[in-house]
């Protein structure tokens, strides 16, 4: 049997080193389907703070996140807004078969690399790929579970537990939990203090104070304004889960 590599594999070159190819919706596709999708796909870089208008307004474009973090937020009639979710690689951005947008603003909160493709192309593939449809359904259920968990976080947890839950969210999405166990990990905050406070329903002062408290307890080490070292993932997880820790 001949070993397949970049020269003799039928997998498109665009897809060979793509994380979404192995972990996202594209992992469900055959090489023939990947080849068809790759002909219409393109990789783009979206700069920090830029809005993803084509996806936000359901204007005929979907995307896989290849790297970076995207924030979802809602705008109120009086100008106030609330961050309602974060999405990471290799999440899928878009609302297949929906004729309406969700009135949710989609914005890059770090530099984001995307693989984009026309809405009609992906919907045609979904119609002929039960596995891709199932994977999209699984992502929707995952987002629903995360939304419910975040409702609990916002309603019942203390300020320290909220911040620990946020740090845990970033840690898990940057480092798969099965790989980090109780290892020492480093995370980069994708949001500024003001956005973290908005996401957690806290004030900026409370976020800063709780970061200091976690540092004094040895739960985290502050490398700089954006970089945090977590000496023990399990200890952070215990704090986020509202388990006793002294």
C-alpha positions in Angstrom: 0.0 0.0 0.0 1.4 3.4 -1.0 1.6 5.9 1.8 -0.4 9.1 1.0 1.4 12.4 1.5 1.0 15.9 0.1 2.0 14.8 -3.4 -0.3 11.8 -3.9 -3.2 12.4 -1.4 -6.5 13.4 -2.9 -7.1 15.8 0.0 -6.8 19.4 -1.2 -3.5 21.2 -0.2 -5.7 23.9 1.3 -7.1 21.4 3.8 -4.0 19.3 4.6 -2.8 21.3 7.6 -6.1 22.8 8.6 -7.3 22.2 12.2 -10.9 22.4 11.1 -10.2 19.5 8.7 -9.6 17.2 11.6 -11.7 18.6 14.4 -14.4 20.7 12.8 -17.3 20.1 10.4 -14.9 19.3 7.5 -13.8 16.2 9.4 -17.0 14.6 8.3 -16.4 15.1 4.6 -15.0 12.7 2.0 -12.0 13.7 -0.1 -14.3 14.3 -3.0 -16.5 16.6 -0.9 -13.4 18.4 0.5 -12.1 18.9 -3.1 -15.5 20.4 -4.1 -15.5 22.7 -1.0 -11.9 23.7 -1.4 -12.6 25.0 -4.9 -14.9 27.6 -3.4 -13.1 28.3 -0.1 -10.6 31.0 0.8 -8.5 31.7 3.8 -8.7 35.2 5.2 -7.3 37.1 8.2 -9.6 39.4 10.2 -7.9 42.0 12.4 -8.7 42.6 16.0 -11.9 44.5 16.6 -13.1 44.1 13.0 -16.7 43.0 12.5 -17.6 39.9 10.5 -20.5 41.6 8.7 -21.1 39.1 6.0 -21.6 36.3 8.6 -23.3 38.5 11.1 -25.9 39.7 8.6 -26.3 36.2 7.0 -25.1 37.6 3.6 -24.3 34.4 1.9 -21.0 33.5 3.7 -20.0 31.0 6.3 -16.7 30.3 7.9 -14.6 27.9 10.0 -12.4 29.6 12.7 -8.8 28.4 12.1 -7.2 30.4 14.9 -8.1 33.3 17.2 -11.2 34.2 19.2 -14.5 35.6 18.1 -16.9 37.4 20.4 -20.7 37.4 20.0 -22.6 40.3 21.5 -26.1 41.9 21.6 -26.9 45.6 21.3 -29.7 47.1 23.3 -31.9 50.0 21.9 -30.3 52.4 24.4 -26.8 51.7 23.2 -25.7 49.3 25.9 -24.3 45.9 24.8 -23.6 42.5 26.3 -21.1 39.9 25.3 -23.1 36.7 25.1 -20.5 34.2 23.9 -17.0 33.4 22.6 -16.1 31.1 19.8 -12.8 29.4 19.2 -11.1 27.3 16.5 -12.4 25.1 14.9 -15.9 26.4 15.5 -18.3 27.0 12.6 -19.7 30.5 12.0 -23.0 30.8 10.4 -26.7 29.8 10.5 -27.3 27.2 7.8 -30.8 27.2 6.2 -31.9 30.3 8.2 -33.3 33.2 6.3 -32.9 35.6 9.2 -29.9 36.8 11.2 -29.8 36.4 14.9 -29.3 40.1 15.7 -26.0 39.1 17.2 -22.9 41.1 16.5 -19.9 39.0 15.4 -16.5 40.6 16.1 -12.9 39.4 16.2 -11.5 40.1 19.6 -8.0 38.9 18.5 -6.5 38.5 15.1 -8.6 35.7 13.6 -7.8 33.4 10.7 -10.9 32.1 8.8 -11.6 29.6 6.1 -14.7 31.1 4.3 -17.0 29.6 1.8 -20.3 30.6 0.1 -23.5 29.8 2.0 -25.1 28.0 -0.9 -22.1 25.7 -1.3 -22.0 24.5 2.3 -25.8 24.1 2.4 -25.7 21.9 -0.7 -23.0 19.7 1.0 -25.0 19.6 4.2 -28.0 18.4 2.3 -26.0 15.4 1.0 -23.9 14.7 4.1 -25.8 13.5 7.2 -22.5 13.4 9.1 -21.9 17.1 8.5 -25.4 17.9 9.5 -24.9 15.8 12.7 -21.7 17.6 13.5 -23.4 21.0 13.1 -26.2 19.8 15.4 -23.5 18.7 17.9 -21.9 22.2 17.8 -25.4 23.8 18.4 -26.0 21.5 21.4 -22.5 22.3 22.7 -23.2 26.1 22.4 -26.6 25.6 24.2 -24.9 23.7 27.0 -22.3 26.4 27.4 -25.0 29.1 27.4 -26.9 27.3 30.2 -23.6 26.8 32.1 -22.9 30.5 31.7 -26.4 31.4 33.0 -25.5 29.5 36.2 -22.1 31.2 36.4 -23.7 34.7 36.1 -26.6 34.0 38.4 -25.1 32.0 41.2 -21.3 32.2 41.4 -19.2 34.6 43.3 -16.9 37.1 41.6 -13.9 34.9 42.2 -15.7 31.8 40.8 -16.9 33.8 37.8 -13.3 34.9 36.9 -12.0 31.4 37.5 -14.7 30.1 35.1 -13.7 32.6 32.5 -10.0 31.6 32.8 -11.0 27.9 32.6 -13.0 28.6 29.4 -10.0 30.1 27.8 -7.6 27.4 29.0 -9.7 24.6 27.8 -10.3 26.1 24.3 -6.6 26.8 23.9 -5.4 23.5 25.5 -7.7 20.4 25.2 -8.5 19.2 28.7 -7.3 15.7 28.1 -3.8 17.0 27.3 -3.3 19.4 30.1 -4.6 17.3 33.1 -2.9 19.0 36.1 -0.1 20.5 34.0 1.2 24.1 34.2 -0.4 26.0 31.4 -0.1 29.6 30.0 -3.1 31.4 28.6 -3.5 34.7 26.7 -6.5 36.8 27.5 -8.5 37.5 24.4 -10.5 40.3 26.0 -9.5 43.5 27.7 -10.4 44.1 31.4 -13.6 46.1 30.4 -14.8 43.3 28.1 -14.1 40.6 30.7 -16.1 42.7 33.3 -19.0 43.0 30.8 -18.9 39.3 30.0 -19.0 38.4 33.7 -21.4 41.0 34.9 -18.8 42.6 37.1 -17.0 46.0 37.3 -13.5 46.5 36.0 -12.3 47.1 39.5 -13.7 43.8 40.7 -12.0 41.9 37.9 -8.7 43.5 38.7 -9.2 42.8 42.4 -10.1 39.1 41.8 -7.1 38.7 39.6 -4.9 39.9 42.4 -6.7 37.6 44.9 -6.1 34.6 42.7 -2.5 35.6 42.3 -2.0 35.9 46.1 -3.6 32.5 46.6 -1.2 31.0 44.1 -3.9 30.0 41.6 -2.4 32.1 38.8 0.7 34.0 38.0 0.4 37.3 36.2 3.1 37.5 33.5 1.8 40.7 31.9 -1.6 42.4 31.2 -2.6 39.7 28.8 -0.6 36.6 29.8 -1.4 34.4 32.7 0.3 31.3 34.0 -1.8 28.6 35.7 0.4 26.4 37.9 -2.4 23.8 38.5 -5.2 23.3 36.0 -7.1 21.2 38.5 -7.0 23.8 41.2 -8.3 26.4 38.8 -11.1 24.0 37.8 -12.0 23.5 41.5 -12.3 27.2 42.1 -14.5 27.6 38.9 -16.7 24.7 40.0 -17.3 26.4 43.4 -15.4 23.6 45.3 -13.9 24.6 48.6 -10.3 25.7 48.4 -8.2 27.2 51.2 
